[in-house]
């Protein structure tokens, strides 16, 4: 999952070909092509920090240090990773009823942190959160906190980088990659961006180590609005939302952990 990044020579060749095409055009469109020639030129993608190992304000301090100590002790079969949406399965050590119901009998660690991003998850994995144990399965959902500052392809590339890191850290684990949940009301532009990200990351499913699942529609009713009393702030599930989530993934996780 990588954004195409042409070399300097390739950029030069591409733009020379575009200029040649514009200059040689004999149609009535030539004045328009010349006017906007600069917009036709191919530019190198900006550096994508969403796919870098960057310590964030969330992924540091006591929470990170606690995760590293948990990792060192090992004995973890199922790892949760992501942002607040995943973090609040256990809410600072207070499991939701759905967590107790669906995962209470599984050796589970939740390394998600509220407010985190793809780059923060990458940093954590490379700095002790991805060493010292060998989970059977990982459930990952990340990216919604990147949507304000990054394009869909950049976020997808960041998620792809996390998958690569998880495969390196936990080569025997099966990864359940969840589509980013919908947020906001129907018609909110962020929903379109999330849909684009999900379309891109769905290609990471290889049927062997990575398994993509989109359970977002289970939270939505007629017209795309959230079911009443499930996502009160249009972003985070409450107990009813976590119940839907747990029921949706329990069988797949059980299969992956065999």
N, C-alpha and C positions, 0 to 999 in steps of 0.2 A: 504494500500500500504506500506508494510514493508519488509525489508530484513530479512530473517530467521537468528536468532541469537541464536545458541545453548548455553545451559548452560555449565559451566565447567564440570559437571558430564556427560552431553551428549557428549561433545567433547572427554572426556576420553574413554567413551564406544565406540564411533565411531572409534577412532584411534586404540583401542585395537582390535576391530573386523577386521580392515584393516590389522593390523600386523599379526593377527592370519591367515587371508586368505593368505597373502604373505608367511608366514612361512610354511603353510601346502600345498602350491601349489606343484604339482608333474609334471607339464608340462615343456616343453622346454623353456617356457617363464620365469621360476623362476629367473634365473640370472638377467634378465632385470628388473623384478619386484623388486628384492632386491636392484639393483643399484639405482633405482629411488623411493625407498620406501618413502623417506622423502617428495617427491613431491605429494605422494598420500594422505598424512595426511591432515585432515580437520583442517583449522585454523579459529579462530573467526574473523568475519568481523571487519574491523577497525571502530572506532567511525565515524559516519556519520554527519559531521558538516553541510552538505547541508540540514539536517532536524532539525537543531537547531535554536533557537531564538537568532540570532547574529546580533548586530548592525554593519552595513557595512559602509564604507566610503561614499557611496552614500546615505544610509538611515539615515542621521543625519543632523543636522544643519537647515538652513532656510527652505529647501523644506519640511522636515519632520514636522517642527513646523507649516508651512502653512497648511499642510494636517490635522494636529490635530485641528487647528482652524476651518477649513472647516467642519470637522466631527462634532465638537461641535455645529455648527449652524444647522446641520441636513438638512432636505428638499432635500435629494438626492435619486433619483429613480434608477439610473444606475451608478455603480461603475466600472471604468477601473482599472486593476492592472497588473503590470508587470515591464518590463525594457524599454530600449530606444525605442524598436519597438512599444510599446504602448504609451510611454511618448510622442513621436513625433506626435501623433494624434493632439495634441494641441500646441506643440512647444512653451512652455513658455508663454501660454496665447494667442497665435496666431493660431487659429484653422485652420486645413487644409480644403480645399473646401469640401472634403468628410465628415469631421466631421460635418460641418455646414449642409450639405445636409441630412445626415442620423441621426444625433443625436442633431441637433440644437434646436429641439422642445422638448427635453427630459431633465429633471433635472439630469445632468451628472456631476460626479466628476472623475478626472483622477489622481490617486495616484501612477502611474507608475513613475519610476526614471531611467534615462539612466545609464547603467552599473550595475544595481542591480542583485541580485541573489535570490535563494529561501530563504536562511537564512535571508536576508535583509527584504524581504517581510514579513516573519514571525515576525521579530522583530517589524516592523512598526505596524502590526495589533495588537500586544500585547501592544503597547505603544501609544495608543490614536487614531490610524488610523482606528481601528475596533470598536470604541465605539462612542456613541452619535447619531447614525442615523440607519435607517433600510431600506436599498435599496431593491427595488423589484428584481433586478438582478445584477449580477457581471459578467464581462467578464475578464477572467484571461488567460494570457499566460506568462510563465516564464520558465527559465531553460537554455536558450542558453548561458548565461554567466557562467554557471557552467560546461560547457562541457570540458573546458581545464583542470580541476583539479579533476573531479569526474567521477565515472563510471555511466553508464546508470541506473542501479538499484538504486544507491545512489541518483541520481537526481530525479528519479521517486518517491522515498521515500520522498524527500523534497517537491515535488509538492503535494503528498498525505497529508503531514503534513499541507500544506497551506489550502487544501480543508477542513480538519478537523477544522482548526482554523476559516475559513470562516463560516462553518456550526455552530460553537459555537457562533461566534460574530453576525451572521445574520441568525438566524434559519428559517426565513420566506423567505429568498431570494432564487432565482433560480440562479445556477452558470453555466455559459457557459464556459466550459474548452476547450480552443483551443489547438490543437496540436502545438508543437513548429514548427515554419516555417523552411523550408529548408534554408541552407546557403551554400555559396561557389559554386563551379562548380561541375557538375556530376563527380563522382569518388572521391571527397574529403572525407576522412575518417569520418569527422564530420557528414556527411549526414547519414552514417550507424548508428552512435551513436544516432542521433536525431530520426531516424526511430525506434530504439530499445526503446528509452524513450517513444515515442508516443504509441507504442504497449502496453507498460506497463500501462501508465496512461489512456488509453482508457477503462481499466477495472474499472475506478472510476465512470463511467457513471452508475447511478442507475435508470435513467428514471423518477425520482421523484424530486430530488433536484440538481443533477449534470448531466450535459448534455455535452458530449464530441463531438467536431466537428473538423475535419481535413480539412482545406481549402487550405493547402499547394499546392496541385496539380493545383489549379486555377492560381497560379503564374508561372507555368512551362510550357514550350512548348516541342517540339519534342526533345527526347534525355535527358530530364530532366533539360535543361538549363532554366534560368529565361527568361520570355518574355522580349523582348527588351524594354528599357526605363521604367522599373518598379522597379527594385532593383539595382540601379547603383553601389553600393558597394558590391553586392552579400549578403547583410545582412539586410539592412533597406529599406523599401518601400519608394518611392517618392509619389507625389500626385496621379499618376496613380495606384500605388500599393495600396494606401489607398482606392481608389475608388473601386478596386476589392474586397478588404477586407470588406468595408462597405456594398456593394451590397450582399456579401455572407452571412453576419450575420444579416442583418436588419430584415428579416422575423422571424428568430428564436428568436431574442431578443424581438421582438414585442409579440411573443407568450408567452415567459417566463415572460413578465412584465404584463400580463393581471391579 
